[in-house]
Amino acid sequence: MKQKIYQIDAFTDQLFGGNPAAVCILDTWLENELMQKIAEENNLAETAFAVQKGETYELRWFTPEIEVDLCGHATLATAFVLFNYYGVAENTIQFYSPRSGELTVKKGANGWMTLDFPTDPIVAIRNITELDNAIGLTPTQTLKGKTDYVMVYNSQQEVEAISPNFHLLNQLDCRGVIATAPGDEVDFVSRFFAPKCGIPEDPVTGSAHTSLSPYWSKVLKKNKMTAKQLSKRRGDLVCEYLGDRVKISGKAVPYLIGEIDI
């Protein structure tokens, strides 16, 4: 069986920037084990698989090690593929995730696309010594979302300087850890670490901004915010907090189109 595969750099307008995702548009679902093996072989933060069901596309995401509940950059990459290579003429694509429900991506002007995702409610918790030791820097505040911890710092420079202990991070009971602070040139910045998912540091994490947006909206007293993820590849996002939903906008560029022999 031959299967078309695309690799797209998401949340960037420059090749080799943002977060690379593989995308496979399937006729019917493959076995879970096979999709996991494809994701492991790709060795990217996420591989997205989509199957058209009427006017909706069912969508699932796999890291090299596990299937995840939600992935922003691979959703953006999938929409880019459908808009540009599968003849989707409408400006909005309806996705359905078995783990996260209804999601949409809307095509805007000048290459921008906007994800519409459910908000991840976060709550303030006491600082966790094991978490502080793993990151190597005590935050001003620690919060907990559905799957991730959020650690807040005073400055972009502090977030840039973090050098975590991935062995200790891998022992924590969470999907990942988000480090965030006010930005020098944007409203807020972040980094995301998820060694338990096989991703020591994710280049740009759309789903993390479902947690960051409600926090920074309250702190900054504004609903629409600019954001940058401070990985080596960097990534740029615009976030709009709408209560139970978050709109996350970004661009994408193609890296390769290929074929895998399953």
N, C-alpha and C positions, 0 to 999 in steps of 0.2 A: 504493500500500500504506500502510495506517495502522498505526502501531506505538505502543503505550502506553509512556510514559516516566515515571519517577518520579525525583524529586530528594530525597535524604535527607541530613540532617546527622548524621554518625556520630561516636561517642565524645563525646557530649554529651547532656544532658537539656534543653537550651535551644535554641530556634530561633535561628539565626544564629550558633551556636557550633559547635565541632567542625570536622569536615571534610566538605564537601558532596560527594556522589557521585551521578551519574546511573545509573539501572538500567533495562535493557531485558530483559524476559523474552521470549525468541523461541520461535517454533514450530520453526524450523530455522535453521541458521547462515546469516548473511549473508556476502557476499564481504568479505574482509579490508579491501579498500580502502574499502568502504562503511562498515564499522564504524569505521575510522580517521577518515573524514570526519565521522561523527556525533560522535565524541569531540572532534574539532577544533571543530565547530560548538558543542558544549556548553561548551567552554573551561573545564572543571573539571579538577581534578587527575586524576580518573579517571572513566571511564564503564565500567560493568560490563555484560557480556552473558552471559546464561545460557540454556541449552537443557536441558530435562528429558530424561534418558535412563534409562528405567525408574525405579528408586528413587533415582537420583543426578542431580544437576544439573551439567552441564559448565559451566565458568566461565572467562571471559577478561576481561582488563582493558586498557584503552587510555587513555593520557594524550593531550593534544592533538597529540602528535608521534609516539609510539611505543606498541607493545604491550609490557607489562611482565610480568615473571615472577611477581610476587606483589603483592597489594594488600590490606591489612587492612581499611581503612575501607570500601572498596567491597564487600568480602565481607560485612562486617557490615551494610551498607546493603541488599545483595541478600537476605540472610536476613530482614531486617526486612520487606522487600516481600513475600517469600514467606509469612512468618508472618501478615502482616496483610491482604494483598490477594489471595492465591492459595490460601487455604484449607488451608495445610499444618497438619495437626493434631498431628503428632508434635513432640516437644520438640527433636529433633535433625535438622538438615538435612545430608545428605552431599553434598559438592561434589567435583568432580574437575577439577583444572587440568592441561592438557597440559604445562605448564611446571613445576608444583610438586607434582603428585601429589594425594593424597587430603587433603582439608581438611574440617573439620566446624564447624558453629556450633550451639551448644546454647542453648536459651531457658531462662533462669532466672527468679527472682522479681523483682518490682518493676522490670520493664523491662530487666534486665541480660541480655546475650547474651555467650557465650564462644566465641571462635575457638580452634581447635586447629590449630596450624601447625607445620611443621618448624623446628627450631632452626637458626639460621645460625651455624656455628662461626666465631669470630673469633680472629685471632692478633695479638699485639703486633708492631709493626714500628718501625723508626727513624722519627723525625719527618721529614717531607718538606717542604723549604723552600717549594716551589711551593704546597703545600697550606696551610702556615702563612700565607703571604703572601695567599692567596685569602681565607682566613677573617679574617685581620687580628689573630689572637691565638694565640700559641704554646701548645699544650696541655701538660699534664703527661705525657700518654701518647697515642700514636696506635696504632690497631688497624685491621685490614683484614678485612672479611667477604667474602662471595661477590660482592657488587656495590657495597658502600659502604665508605667510610672512617668510622671512629669516632674523634672527638677528645674527650679527657676533660679537664675543667677542675675547678678547686677549689671553685667556688661557683655557685649559681644566678644570682647577680648578674653573673658573668662571661658566662654563656651568654646572659642577657637583653641584655647590652650589645653582643653581636657584630653587626657591620654588614659583611657580606662583600662582596667584589668579585666580582660575578656574571660579569663578563667573564673573569676569571682562573679562576673555578670551572668555567666552561663548557669550559675547555681541559683539564681533568683527565680521566684515563681511569677513570671510575667512573660508576655510576648517580647517586650522591648522597653527601653528607657529613652525618654526624650529629654534632652538638655536644651533650655531656652533662655533667652534674655532679650531686652530691648536692642534693636539694631541701630547701627551707626547711620545707615542710609535707607533703611526700610523700617517698618513699624516693629517687627520682631524677627529674630533669627532662631535657628534650632539646629541640633544634630540628633541622629537617631541610631541607637545601638540595639541589635537584636541577634546576638550570637546563638541563642537557643533555636532560632529559626534558620540557622546557617548563614546569617548575614551579620558579620561583625559590625560594620557601619553601612547603613543604607544611604545611597547618594542623595535621593530626594524622596520623601515619604508623604504622599498625599493623605493617607489615612491618619497620620499623626496630626494633621491640621484640623481634623474634626474634634480633637481634644484641645489643641492650642487656640483655635479661634474663639471659643466661648471664654477662655481664660483672658486672653489679651483684649477681647472686646470689652470686658468688664473693667480691666485695668486702664485701658486707653480711652474708654468712654466713646468708642466709635464702632460701627458695625462692619465697615469695609476697610481692609488692611492689606498692606504689602508685606511680603515675607520672603526670606531667603534661607535656604538650607546650606550650612557651611561645610559640606563635605568637600573632598578634593575636586569633584566634578562640578559642584555648586548647582543650585537650582533656584528658579524664581517662580513665585506664586502670588496670586491675589486672592484673598479670602474674604468672604462676606458671611457674617453670622446672622442667621435668621431664626433663632430660637431652637426648634427641634431639627432644623436642617442647616447645612453649611454649603455654600457655593465656593468651589476651589477652581481657579482658572490658571491655565498655563498653555504653553505651546509645545510642539513636538516636531522632531525631524527624523526621517528614515535613515537607517544605517545599512541594512541589508534585506534582500528578499531571496529566500532559498527554498529548498525542498528536502524533507527528511524521508528516509526510507524505513518505514516501520515494518 
